[in-house]
Amino acid sequence: MAGLFFAYDISVMPGLAELDDRTYATAMQRFNAMIDGSALFGLLFTATLGFTAAGAIVAFRGRRRAVAVPLVVAAACYLTVFVITVAVNLPLNADLKALGDPATAQGLHAVIEDFKSVWVPLNVVRTVLCVLSLGALCSALIRYGRATER
């Protein structure tokens, strides 16, 4: 997820920002249709949280607190990403979809500016949180490896 969000931050969104509003809206509608409507993406997006939380529970039950703590941090960071996505990004995507055909949409410029002003910075937040989650997962793996070497 960190890679996906990062790719949007450094390539997709800056590239789209150089386009006119109609083209921007059309492209985002298509991207959103592919990602938001993908069962595979939905499964991976939710399973990431589930497996991380499950790993933390297993580590706590196995009395491996040194492993469990970074797993809890990873799950908390990713849960925040999940909440931001569901509470803000997906509704913004739905608003863009509700525009219908951008060629005939009324008030397109205002809608696009509102969309960009929230979606883009929150995607950076999601990226940072996913990177922190990934770092915590790496820490858990390192700690697990050290504990099993003994």
N, C-alpha and C positions, 0 to 999 in steps of 0.2 A: 504494500500500500504506500509505503514511503516513496518508492520509486515512481509509482503512478502519479501521486500528488506532486512530486518534485518535477516530473516531466511537464505537467500542466503549468507549474510555476515558471519554468525557464524557457519553454518553447511554445506550448499551445496558446496560453493566454496572452503573452506578449505578441505573438504572431497575429492572433485575432484582433488585438487592440489596434493594429494598423489598418484594419478593414473598415468599410462603412458599416453603419448600424444594421442595415438589411442583411448584408453578408454575414456579419457577426452573429446575428440572431439565427439565421438559417444554419450556420455551422454549429452553433451551440445546441440548437434543437436536435440536430443529427447526432452529435456526440452524446448528448443526454439520452436520446432514444436507444442508442447502442449500449450504453453503460447502465442506465437506470432500468432498462427492460431486460437485462441479461440475467438469466437465472444463475449462470455460472459465477458471474461477478457477485451477485447477491449472496450466493453460498460462500464464496471465498471471503467476502467482506464480513459476514457474520461468524463464520467458522474461525477466523483469526482470533476474534474475541473469545469465543467459546473454548478453543484449545488452550489459549493462554491462561484463562481463568482456571480451567481444569488442571493444567500443569501446576498452578499455584496451590490448588487444593491438595493435589497428590503430594507435592513437596512438603506442605505443612503437615499432612497426615503421616508422612514418612520421617518427620522430625528433621527435615533438611531446611531449616529456616534461612540459612545463608543463600539457598537457591530460591526459596519461596518469596523472599522480600523483593528481589528484582522482578520476579514474575508478577507480583502484585503491582509494582510500579508500572510494568509494561501493560498490564491489563487496564490499569487506571488511565494511563495515557490514551490507550486505544479506545476505551469506553468513552472518553471525552471526544475523540474523533467521531465515534459512532453517533453520539448525541448531536454534535454540531452538524453532521451530515444529514441526519434525519430531521432535526428541528429547523435547520436554516437552508442548507444547500439544496436538498430535495424540493422543498417548497419553492425556492427560487427557480429551480429547473421547471417545476410545474407551471409557474407564472409565465415563463418563456414559452412553454408549450401552448398555454392558453391564448397566446397572442394569435395563434393560427399562422397564416401566411404572412411573413414579415413584409412582403411587398405591399400589402394592403392594410397592415396594422396601424391603428391610430395611436399617436403619442409614442412612437417607437423609440425615439431618441431618449426620452425621459425614462422609459422602462429599461433600456440598455444601460444607461448611466447608473440607475439605481441598482441594477443587477451587478454590474462591475464593482461598484463601490462597496458591496458587501461580499459577494462571492469570491472575488480575487484575494482580498486580505485574509478571509477565513480559510481559503485554501492554503495559504502560507502557514497559518496556524495549524491546520491539519497536517501539513508536511512536517513541521517542527515536532509536533506531538508523535507522529509516526516514527520519526528518526529517534526521538527519545525512547519510544517503546522498543524499537529495534536494538538500541544500545543496551537497554535493560535486559532484553532477551539474550543478547550476547554475553552480558555479565552473568546471567543465570547459567548459561552453558559452560562458561569458564569455571564458575564456582562448582558446578556439578562435576566437571572433569577433574578438578582438583580433589574433590571429596571422594571420588571413585578410584583415584590413583593410589590411595593409601592402603 
